[in-house]
């Protein structure tokens, strides 16, 4: 039986909000079993916002949450790291309404979690196991989930740009696979869109240090971390957005040309179609055995 987990000790960092451009302090703190993942706005009297679809806010180039007119934005990279490293319960304190962008990937959040350490709790973890296919389409964008014995993601992207006309990747998402192959992948955008976004009051904190910027002929800043870093980052995004379901998934997610709006709408749809899944306890693993490849996201193995 898999146990719920939290952090062993609090840890903090500071950074810049991608869209606001404001300096923000982020603190991750341990929480008890059953608490879930909750954001806490320390600048507004410690109002808490659970990371669930019920608190989904407007989606505008990032995923945001809202409760009683209090918001937190750009939550997807941090959520992706937390659920992929098996953190079920945590308090996320923010001094501003946006999670810091760091280097544009989830790798800095992985580092924070590892520095804080992980504590196993007495309560068991439950998974959402997909029983039948579910799908959602909006124009040429689509996302679906199919029954599987593992958590797996297939993602494909297509842009009218010579550098990334088409990329596709399928991955079983284990903790190790996420840390090595997904977490370092950075967010990306096109140079021609930057001025448009800034006129809308967005991307004010964006720079060549926290995003891949694509010009007409290639990447303007540092070399890519992976040949297909763009589609890997989309996998990172969909993991974080689907974390709003509230349970680790056991299923095969397949997405094409998706984005935060599609991902989060699909998370809500999954919960609405309750006959398409059931909640199950974590898979049992024999004592002293290695975790099998592709074990669902966040799974931990404990020897007797």
Secondary structure by P-SEA (a helix, b strand, c coil): cbbbbbbccccccccccccccbbbbbbbbbbcccccbbbbcccccccccccccccccccccbbbbbccccccccaaaaaaaaaaacccbbbbbbcccccccccccaaaaaaaaaaabbbbccbbbbbbccccccccccccccccccccccbbbbbbbbcccccccbbbbbbcccaaaaacccccbbbbbbccaaaaaaaacccccccccccccccccccccccccccaaaaaaaaaaaaaaaccccccccbbbbbccccaaaaaaaaaaaaaacccbbbbcccccccccccccccccbbbbbcc
